[in-house]
Amino acid sequence: MQVVITAVGPDNVALADPIIHYVTGQGANIAEIQMYDHDEQALFAMLLRVELPDKRYEEARTALAEIGRLKNLSVRVWSPGRRAARPRIALCTTFRPEPARAVLEAIRDGHLPADATVIIGNRPTCGALAQEFAVPWHMIGDDAGNADDDSLIAILDECDVDYVVLARYMRVLPPASCWKYAGGRIINLHHGLLPSFPGLRPYHEAYAARMLTFGATCHFIVPDLDAGNQIIYQATYTVPPGMKLAEIERIGQVQNEPQCLVEGVRRVVSGEVQLHFHRVVARK
């Protein structure tokens, strides 16, 4: 089975060796390995993608957790095949409820083979949505919307989620959080077409450029890199000349963005695509 191992912690010497030696000693084939030292944060991060016999998965989780304890590393061992039929997803939200609602409705109607395990918000707006669909709700933001990223990771771990879906979650995840769930486990909805219109105001920028085609992008989150090679799906719509920006935004927010997110998440949880060396690849 394919297994993704991530290790994050304070930078030090001899952190990668025991992890690599363990998996190779178990006969694992290493398909991908990445290691980073974030000097400004004194942070070490590593990702391994390996092929490991199914019967050794739980043993590997226990052994690597012990290595993490000894080396002061936050270690996670995850396999996309463990719950391939119905992966567990977490929805992260801020203000707009439409994308998260679309995912919940797609799950309810049987169009999306996944289970919504938790909804997490840095604003209280989507608390009622969680109650409507009987999904546990957690608020991790202060009065200004600043998110407690340690609480976010703790909730994701406690809920044992497979994928984190940022459904118009308007906060930037810090590198440490991205690395802890690296390997194609964080899916983001951006309300513009990448790479042309990044940033917080893609509708305004496209409108200023006199575009008649607008869109949204569903992509994997990759630490310290843009979304140039991590696009899962894009949805577009064309408007007539002279349409007001407010109406363009309304169409995008109510119709296009939700549809884009649902299809992007479907491609991932159905196993049609995966992230490999910062690129989205199709799986047979």
N, C-alpha and C positions, 0 to 999 in steps of 0.2 A: 504494500500500500504506500501511497505517497504521503509523506509526513513533513510538515513545516515546523522548524524549531527556531525560536527567537530567544535571544539573550540580551538583556539591557541592564547596565549598571554603571557604577563609578569606574572610570578608566584606571587600569592597573596593568601589571604584566602577567603573562601566562594565563589569560582568561579563556582564549579560544581552544587551546590545546586539549584540556580534559574533555571538552564536549566532542571535538572532532575525533579524538582517540576512542571515546566510548562508542560512537556510532559506527566507526569503521571496524571496531572490534566486534560489533554485533553483525557484521557482514553487510552493512548498509552501503548502497551505491549513492554517492553524492552527485546530485544533478545540478545543484546551484549552491553557491556560497558567496556571501557578501559580508564584509566587515568594515566598520567605520569607527573612527575616533573623532568625536566632536570636541575639539580642543577648547573652544570657548566655554563649553559646559562641562568639560572633564568627563564626558560621557562615552562609554563603549557600547556599541551595538553590533549584533551579528544575526544573520539569517542563514539557515541551512534548509535546503529542500532535498530530502533523501527518499530512497525507496527502501522500505523496511518490511520484513515479513509480518503479516497481520498478528500472529501470535505473540510478537515481541513488543507490541505497541504499549500496552499498559506497563510492562516492565520498564520500557524506555522512559515513560513519563515519570515513574518513580525515581529511577536512577538519575535522570537529568535534573529533576527538582532538587535532589540531594547535592549534585554538583553546583547548582545555583546557590544553595544555602551556604556551601563552603566557600564559594567565590564571591558572595555578596552580589549575585546577579538575579534579576527577575527573568526566569526561564518559563517559556510556554511551549508545549508540544501539542500540535493539532494536525488532524488529517481531514481533508475534504471528503474522503470516502467513508468516514465513520458514521455520519448521518446524511448520506447522499440523498436518500429519499425525501427527507424533510429537514433541511438545515434550520438551525435556530438563529433568528436575526434580532438585532436591536435597532430601533429607530431613534435617531437623535434629531431633535427639532428645536426651532427658535420661535418664529412668529407664524409663518404660513402653515396651515394645516393640510392644504390640498395634496401635496406629494405623499405625506404619511398616510392620509386617508385612502389615497388610490392604492397604495401597497396593501393596507389592511383589507380593503374591499376585494382586491385581487386574490388575497389569501382566502378570504371567506367564500368567494365564489368558485374557488378551485382552479383559478388560472395561474396561481403562483404556488409552486410546491415548496412551501416553507412554513415555519411557525413564528409568529411574532411573540417574542419572549418578554420584551420590556420596551417601554418608550421613555426616553431620557430627554429632558429639556433644560436649557439654560434660561428660559423664560416660561412663565406658567400657562401660556396661550393654549397649548395642546393637551393640557391636563384633562379637559372635558372629552377630548377625542379618545384618550386612553380609557376613560370610564365608559364611554359608549361601546367600545369594542372589548371591554373586560380584559385589558392588558395592564399589567403593573406599571405604575408611573413613578418616576423619580425626578425631582427638581434639583439641579446641581448648580444653579446660578444664583448670584447675589442680587441685590436690588438693581444693580447696573447691568446685569446680564453676564458678568464675568463668571466663567465656568470653573468649577473645581475639578481639574483634570485627574487628580488622584482618586476622587470619588467616582468619576466616570469609569476609570479602569477597574476599580474595585467592583462596581456594579456589573460590568461586562464579565469579569471573572466569576463573580458569584452566580450569574445567570448562565454561565457556560455557553456563551454565544459562539456561533460559527462565523457570522458576518455582521459587521457594523455598517448600518446604512445611514448616511448623513443626508436627511431629507430636508434640504434647505436649512441645515444647521449652520448658523452664521458666526461660527467661531473657528479660528485656526487651531488645529491640534498641534501641540508641541512635538518636536522630534521624538522624544522618549515615548510618548503615547503612540505615535505612528509606528515606531519600531516594534513595540510590544505586540501589535496586531498586524505586523507586516506580512507580506507574502500573498497579497490579493484578498485580504480580509476586510478592508475598509472601502466602501463604495460611496462615492459622493455625487450629488446632483448639483451641477453648476447651471445657473439660469442664463447662459449665453453659449455661443458657439466657440469652442476652443479649437485651435490656439488663438484665434483672431480677437476674441473679446473676453479676456480674463478680468479679474477685479470685481468690485462690488456693484458696479452700475453698467452691466453689459447691454441692457436695453437702451439706456441713454446713449452709450457710445455707438451702438449700431445705428440708432436713429440719427445721431449727429453725422454719421458717415453716409447718410441717405440710403441705407439699406432698405430693401423691400422684403428680404427674407430674414427671419429671426429664428432662433432656436435655443435648444438646451442640450447639455452634454452630461452623460453619465460616465464617470471614469473612476478608476482605482486611485486611491491616495498613496503616494510614494513619498517618503521623507526626503526633504531637501531638493526635490525635483519638481518641474512643472508637469502638466498633464499632457505633454505633447505626444507621448507614446503609450499612454495608459487609457485611451478612450475605449469604452465598452459599447456605447450606443449614442447616437445623436438623432434628435427629432426636430424638424423644421416646419415652419408655416410661412406662407407668403401673404402679404397684405397689399391692398391697392394704394397707389400714390395718394398722399394727403391724409391718410388715417392718422388720428391723433395718437400721441405716445401713450396716453392713459389707456386707450382701447387696445393698443398693441400689447401693453403689459398685462392687461386683464386676460386676453386670450392666452398669452404665454403662461401666466400663473395658474389659471383655472383649468386649461385644457392641455397645453403642450408639455409643460414641465412634469405633471403627474404621469402622463403617458410615457414620457422618456424614462422616468425613474423605474416604473414598473417593468418595462421591457429590459432595461439594463440589469436590474436585479434578477429577472427571470433568466437571462443568459448566464449569469454567474451561478445561481443556485441549481440550475438545470445541468451544470457542468459543460456548457457549450464553449466557454472561454475560461482562461486562467491567466494570471500574471506570471511571467517568467523573465527574469533579468530586465525588469522595468518595461517589458513590452507585453501587450495583450496578444495571446496566441489562441487559435481555435483548437479545441480538443476533438478528437475523433470519437 
